[in-house]
Amino acid sequence: MSKQWDNNHDYHSFANTDEVRVKHLSLSLDVDFEAKQLAGQVELQLEFIDKQSRELWLDCRDLTIETVESNAQQPLAFSLDKQDEILGQRLNIQLDPSVSSVLIRYRTSPLAQGLQWLTPQQTSGKKQPFLFSQSQPINARSWIPLQDTPKARITFDAVVNVPQGMRAVMSAMNDAKAPLMGQFSFTMEKAMPTHLLAIAVGDLAFGELGERTGVYAEPEVIDAAVAEFEDTENMVEVAESLLGPYPWGRYDMIVLPPSFPFGGMENPRLAFMTPTLIAGDKSLVSTVAHELAHSWTGNLVSNATWRDLWLNEGFTTYFTNRIVEEVYGKELAELELVLENGRLQEAISTTELNAQTLPANMQQQDPNEAFNRFTYDKASMFVHDLERRLGRETFDKFLYEYVQAFAFEAITTETFVDYARQTLLKQHSQQLSEAEMLEWIYGEGMPSWFNEPKSKSLDKVIIALRAFDDGASAKSLLTDGWRVHHWQYFLTNLPQALSHEQLADLDTTFKFTQSTNAEIACDWFRVAIRNRYETVLSAVSDYLVKIGRGKFVKPLYSELLKAGFKQEVKQIYSLARDGYHPSIVVMLDQQLL
């Protein structure tokens, strides 16, 4: 890039955190399902970094600011800057030396990008509406005026008023036994990044998984969720053995309606999960391990800007694999690593070389674009390479000390590099050189010494793939005992071009189009669509209307467009759009409309 960027500056926030910092916020909100609106107030407790500062700059998006006053209940002058398409607006508040907190009364927009309002028909129970948030990366500002940057960690408390008979939960300490009388109180006393602020309101039941673990879900889903996630307490214990005591008290989850745009979201004390994980055989629960792993790498040690996202996702993806290995065995961990590398290799083949570094150089772009295979999977391969070079025992010691060194802090890529220079490179110079570390982090593509992960468990799949490619019928393939991961590898490694006869043979034999496993269905649909196998289009339409997870919907729409199904895309999207989360709609509108 020609421009010299300040790597300590968060280009996705207007906040003047170097002068004034919000340390605590107190929320009081009314949830209005009819107006699709949160209305109320937030009090922001301030810490002056620069004692001479007379302005507070906050991040907003589509908020109606009604009044701003000081802790002395005096009105404070404020103004809103012009709307930026990506960042929203800057809220400028004039301060005087006596101000220690500001109270802002405000309302959200029905179109707030960080909130999704579902009608009763869009829920499992069909009786009550549902609300949930998605604040990461920069959508907290669409439901709270605040310093929306991971650099500014906050504690918070909240009072939330909802219709009687509904339950509200937040990324805080939740009381599963609180009566459904219309008001809920929350406290989060541990400082966390603002993108981890979360709220959900609906008809919610609770299922206990262990002494400090449980899951919330709609009553129709709760039993399946408890069965699928029953190993969570064990996962917490395994994670603690690697990175030290679990730092957040409880690890509860909530299974959201299908429109939730991610696999999971690591909101502390209440991780959000997609219902597409409930496959009935625990084959997809590595996402639970992933969100749990974020409790240390992401929530405890955070990225300072969205350029540094790899510090969250790379270490967490590695750590997830370690939890899976301990709980479910080495074979599954190896399979997941191979599939992870498959996703990475696909991205390498379709991404410009200068975008294939660990830091996501998105300073002038939508930070949602930072969530890619390089910040996740290339970064994970880097961490796996460190383990390989140092040996597991030595690397585990480094990982533990790294997390303890930066607990409750937000760090940049350069902070990590400096720390590694003082530790890894000094203590293990024979195993790792500075040039090799920098090649992994700042280099484009993969280092020349990278060896792709392998799994002997896939030998049988490779044999089946070769046989099918040589003309064998699907029925003759030896597939007994295959796991979901074997099927995923099979589907993603089929030849690019297949005849309709071959596709019909596969589908008749293995019933891929009817698969209730969202991962297998998506992989199959991609194969079928690229070969214009129109038999699947009705099922693809049902799938895209029912599921709103970005991992699935974005590639499927891309495949449909690439294969020339433009009219079908318009039709499907017109049916599905109202059910998607606003953050996904913003991206899909650009691509499809």
Secondary structure by P-SEA (a helix, b strand, c coil): cccccccccccccccccccccccbbbbbbbbbccccccccbbbbbbbbccccccbbbbbbcccccccccccccbbbbbccccccccccbbbbbbbcccccbbbbbbccccccccbbbbcccccccccbbbbbbbcccccccccccccccccccccccbbbbccccbbbbcccccccccccccbbbbbbccccccccccccccbbbbbbcccccccccccccaaaaaaaacaaaaaaaaaaaccccccccbbbbbbccccccccccccccbbbbbccccccccccaaaaaaaaaacccccccccccccccccccaaaaaaaaaaaaaaccaaaaaaaaaaaaaaaaaaaacccccccccccccccccccccccccccaaaaaaaaaaaaaacaaaaaaaaaaaaaacccccccaaaaaaaaaacccccccccccaaaaaaaaccccccccccccccccaaaaaaaaaaaaacccccccccccccaaaaaaaaaaccccccaaaaaaaaaaccccccccaaaaaaaaaaaaaaccccaaaaaaaaaaaccccccaaaaaaaaaaacaaaaaaaaaaaccccccaaaaaaaaaccc
